[in-house]
Amino acid sequence: MTINVFAVVAMVSYALLSPTGGQVQPASKPELVKPAVKRPTAVAPRGPAESGPCQIGVIPIAGDLFMVEKFGPLTFLDKYTRTSVTAWALDDLVVSRVRAAAPGSSIRRIPYTREELKSGGRQKQNPFFYRAAADVRGFVQFLAPKVRCDRYVVVHRHGGTQREYGIGISQYPYNGPVHLFAMMYIRVYDGQTFELIKEAPAMMTEDTYIERVMHNPLGGPSTKLDRAMFPEKPTDAVNNPVLRDGVRTMLTKSLDKTLPALLQRPPPSR
């Protein structure tokens, strides 16, 4: 499938560092579904205030958007809508899985506002040579003065091998399948040099050819649902426990499988 390079740049840039949580925008203007509850302007950790040294700073960009994607026989016929799922607490879940993957480490969630997410650390680049990783690294450097940490972990939305991106549900044409998906990418940075230490897509299974064919047809965590589960209106997804629990389960399994290896420090050289 051939995609205009400018469209790819716009999609990736918006997905990583958008004020709406990092979800991809389609090439055509989507129908926007406003959330019923006004969202706060800051993304801040919940619970008691954290203090003391920080070994791992977590920057979760799972966001609170759930995409509803109805695909046509051709990509220009695809329809995208979105709704807020703030109550699902996906960023909180990401932080909890980092804590579980690094027991005994001092973990701090790095707060940021939607405005900072939109513009902080963005790099001006030639679109023909655009690299999303540069924007992610720039965002880490932008936030680092708030909380100095030995390492920073960024967990953000990611695209698979098909048309799905981030977190949502998709329906294929001609009575095709319905998929619930939750695709994330993990990057670990050095807290002093901000060099990328490790990176990997969050996967629930081994990333082999056989596993991709058998269990990851979309190139990332997904599950096939009955077509009746596809919401008539995007807002219907918010209070659907099957969709909510399905997304949270996939996020938990994929992060728990992928994070430990990325956060493990090499043994000191003798």
C-alpha positions as CSV (number, residue, x, y, z in Angstrom):
1,M,0.0,0.0,0.0
2,T,1.5,3.3,-1.0
3,I,0.9,6.3,1.3
4,N,1.8,9.9,0.6
5,V,4.9,10.7,2.7
6,F,3.4,13.9,4.0
7,A,0.4,12.0,5.3
8,V,2.7,9.5,7.0
9,V,4.6,12.3,8.7
10,A,1.4,14.0,9.9
11,M,0.0,10.7,11.3
12,V,3.1,9.7,13.2
13,S,3.8,13.1,14.6
14,Y,0.3,13.5,15.9
15,A,0.2,10.0,17.2
16,L,3.3,10.5,19.4
17,L,2.9,14.0,20.7
18,S,-0.6,15.2,20.4
19,P,-2.7,16.9,23.2
20,T,-5.3,14.1,22.8
21,G,-3.2,11.3,23.9
22,G,-1.2,10.3,20.8
23,Q,-3.8,8.8,18.5
24,V,-3.4,8.8,14.7
25,Q,-5.4,11.2,12.6
26,P,-6.7,9.8,9.3
27,A,-5.9,11.6,6.0
28,S,-9.6,12.6,5.7
29,K,-11.2,14.7,8.4
30,P,-12.8,12.4,11.0
31,E,-16.0,12.9,12.9
32,L,-15.0,14.1,16.3
33,V,-17.0,12.9,19.3
34,K,-16.7,15.3,22.3
35,P,-16.4,13.6,25.7
36,A,-19.3,14.0,28.1
37,V,-16.9,15.0,30.9
38,K,-14.4,17.8,30.7
39,R,-10.9,16.4,30.9
40,P,-8.3,18.0,33.1
41,T,-5.5,20.1,31.5
42,A,-2.7,18.3,33.3
43,V,-1.7,14.7,33.3
44,A,-0.5,14.2,36.9
45,P,0.2,11.1,39.0
46,R,-2.6,10.1,41.4
47,G,-2.2,9.2,45.0
48,P,0.3,10.7,47.5
49,A,3.0,13.0,46.4
50,E,6.3,11.3,45.5
51,S,9.6,12.5,46.7
52,G,13.2,11.3,46.9
53,P,15.6,10.1,44.2
54,C,14.3,8.8,41.0
55,Q,15.7,5.8,39.3
56,I,13.1,5.4,36.6
57,G,10.9,8.2,35.3
58,V,7.7,7.0,33.5
59,I,6.2,9.1,30.7
60,P,3.0,7.3,29.7
61,I,1.3,8.4,26.5
62,A,-1.4,5.8,26.3
63,G,-3.9,8.7,26.6
64,D,-7.6,8.5,27.0
65,L,-8.7,8.1,23.4
66,F,-10.5,5.1,21.9
67,M,-10.6,4.9,18.2
68,V,-13.6,3.4,16.3
69,E,-12.4,2.5,12.8
70,K,-14.8,1.3,10.1
71,F,-12.7,0.3,7.1
72,G,-13.9,0.5,3.5
73,P,-12.8,-1.6,0.5
74,L,-10.3,1.2,-0.2
75,T,-8.5,3.2,2.3
76,F,-10.0,6.6,1.2
77,L,-13.4,5.2,2.2
78,D,-12.3,4.4,5.8
79,K,-14.2,6.2,8.6
80,Y,-12.6,7.1,11.8
81,T,-14.3,8.4,15.0
82,R,-13.0,8.7,18.5
83,T,-14.2,9.0,22.0
84,S,-12.7,9.7,25.4
85,V,-12.1,6.8,27.8
86,T,-10.6,8.7,30.7
87,A,-12.3,6.4,33.2
88,W,-10.3,3.5,31.9
89,A,-7.2,5.0,33.5
90,L,-4.8,3.6,30.8
91,D,-1.9,5.9,31.8
92,D,-2.2,4.8,35.4
93,L,-2.1,1.2,34.2
94,V,1.1,1.8,32.3
95,V,2.8,3.3,35.3
96,S,1.7,0.3,37.5
97,R,3.2,-2.2,35.0
98,V,6.5,-0.3,35.0
99,R,6.5,-0.6,38.8
100,A,5.8,-4.3,38.6
101,A,8.6,-4.8,36.1
102,A,11.2,-3.1,38.2
103,P,10.6,-4.1,41.8
104,G,12.8,-2.4,44.3
105,S,13.5,0.6,42.0
106,S,12.4,4.1,42.7
107,I,9.7,4.8,40.1
108,R,8.3,8.3,39.5
109,R,5.6,9.3,37.0
110,I,6.6,12.5,35.1
111,P,3.7,14.9,35.0
112,Y,2.9,17.0,31.9
113,T,0.1,19.1,30.5
114,R,-1.7,18.6,27.2
115,E,0.0,21.8,26.0
116,E,3.4,20.5,26.8
117,L,2.6,17.2,25.1
118,K,1.6,19.1,22.0
119,S,4.7,21.3,21.6
120,G,7.3,20.3,24.1
121,G,10.6,19.3,22.5
122,R,9.2,19.0,19.0
123,Q,11.8,18.9,16.3
124,K,11.6,20.9,13.0
125,Q,12.6,18.5,10.3
126,N,12.4,17.9,6.6
127,P,9.3,15.8,6.1
128,F,11.1,13.5,3.7
129,F,13.6,12.6,6.5
130,Y,11.2,12.8,9.5
131,R,11.9,10.5,12.4
132,A,9.3,10.1,15.2
133,A,12.0,9.0,17.6
134,A,13.5,12.5,17.5
135,D,10.3,14.0,18.8
136,V,10.0,11.4,21.6
137,R,13.6,12.1,22.7
138,G,13.0,15.8,22.5
139,F,9.9,15.4,24.7
140,V,11.9,13.5,27.3
141,Q,14.6,16.2,27.4
142,F,11.9,18.8,27.7
143,L,10.3,17.1,30.7
144,A,13.5,15.9,32.5
145,P,14.1,19.2,34.5
146,K,10.9,18.5,36.3
147,V,12.1,15.3,37.8
148,R,15.7,14.1,37.4
149,C,15.9,10.4,36.9
150,D,18.6,7.8,36.0
151,R,16.4,6.5,33.2
152,Y,13.2,7.5,31.5
153,V,10.6,5.1,30.1
154,V,8.2,6.4,27.4
155,V,5.2,4.2,26.5
156,H,3.3,5.6,23.5
157,R,0.9,4.4,20.9
158,H,2.1,2.4,18.0
159,G,1.0,1.1,14.6
160,G,0.9,-2.5,13.5
161,T,1.2,-4.0,10.0
162,Q,-2.4,-3.2,9.0
163,R,-4.5,0.0,9.3
164,E,-5.0,-0.1,13.0
165,Y,-3.1,2.3,15.2
166,G,-3.0,2.8,19.0
167,I,-6.0,1.7,21.0
168,G,-9.5,1.0,19.6
169,I,-11.8,-1.3,17.6
170,S,-11.9,-1.9,13.8
171,Q,-14.4,-3.4,11.4
172,Y,-13.5,-4.7,8.0
173,P,-15.9,-4.5,5.0
174,Y,-18.0,-7.3,3.5
175,N,-18.8,-8.9,6.8
176,G,-15.1,-9.0,7.7
177,P,-13.7,-9.4,11.2
178,V,-14.0,-7.0,14.1
179,H,-10.7,-6.5,16.1
180,L,-10.1,-4.9,19.5
181,F,-6.5,-3.7,19.6
182,A,-4.0,-2.0,22.0
183,M,-0.7,-1.3,20.4
184,M,2.0,0.4,22.3
185,Y,5.8,1.1,21.9
186,I,8.3,1.3,24.6
187,R,11.5,3.5,24.6
188,V,14.1,3.6,27.4
189,Y,16.4,6.6,27.6
190,D,19.5,7.4,29.6
191,G,18.7,10.2,32.1
192,Q,22.0,12.1,31.5
193,T,22.8,11.8,27.9
194,F,19.2,11.0,26.7
195,E,20.6,8.4,24.4
196,L,18.1,5.6,23.5
197,I,19.1,2.5,25.6
198,K,16.5,0.0,24.5
199,E,13.2,0.0,22.5
200,A,10.6,-2.5,21.5
201,P,6.9,-2.8,20.6
202,A,4.8,-4.2,23.5
203,M,3.9,-7.7,22.5
204,M,1.9,-10.4,24.2
205,T,3.8,-13.2,22.4
206,E,7.2,-13.8,21.0
207,D,7.8,-11.7,17.9
208,T,8.4,-14.5,15.4
209,Y,6.9,-15.2,12.0
210,I,4.8,-18.1,13.3
211,E,3.4,-16.0,16.2
212,R,2.7,-13.1,13.9
213,V,0.7,-15.3,11.6
214,M,-1.1,-17.3,14.3
215,H,-1.7,-14.7,17.0
216,N,-0.7,-11.2,15.8
217,P,-2.5,-10.7,12.4
218,L,-2.5,-6.9,13.0
219,G,1.2,-6.8,14.0
220,G,0.4,-6.1,17.7
221,P,-1.9,-7.1,20.6
222,S,-5.4,-7.6,19.3
223,T,-8.4,-9.9,19.8
224,K,-11.1,-10.8,17.4
225,L,-14.7,-10.0,18.5
226,D,-18.2,-10.8,17.3
227,R,-19.4,-8.2,14.9
228,A,-22.2,-7.3,17.3
229,M,-19.6,-5.8,19.6
230,F,-18.8,-3.0,17.1
231,P,-20.4,0.1,18.7
232,E,-23.1,1.9,16.8
233,K,-21.9,5.2,18.3
234,P,-18.3,5.8,19.5
235,T,-19.6,6.9,22.9
236,D,-21.2,3.4,23.3
237,A,-17.7,2.1,23.8
238,V,-17.0,4.0,27.0
239,N,-19.3,2.0,29.3
240,N,-18.8,-1.3,27.5
241,P,-17.0,-3.6,30.0
242,V,-16.0,-6.1,27.3
243,L,-14.1,-3.4,25.4
244,R,-12.7,-1.8,28.6
245,D,-11.5,-5.0,30.1
246,G,-10.2,-6.3,26.8
247,V,-8.0,-3.2,26.3
248,R,-6.7,-3.3,29.8
249,T,-5.9,-7.0,29.6
250,M,-4.0,-6.6,26.4
251,L,-2.0,-3.7,27.8
252,T,-1.2,-5.5,31.0
253,K,-0.1,-8.7,29.2
254,S,2.0,-6.9,26.5
255,L,3.7,-4.6,29.0
256,D,4.4,-7.3,31.5
257,K,6.0,-9.5,28.8
258,T,8.0,-6.7,27.2
259,L,9.1,-4.3,30.0
260,P,11.3,-6.6,32.2
261,A,13.9,-7.2,29.5
262,L,14.0,-3.5,28.6
263,L,14.4,-2.4,32.2
264,Q,17.0,-5.0,33.2
265,R,20.4,-3.4,33.6
266,P,23.5,-5.3,32.3
267,P,25.7,-6.8,35.1
268,P,28.7,-4.5,36.0
269,S,31.9,-5.3,34.1
270,R,34.7,-6.7,36.1
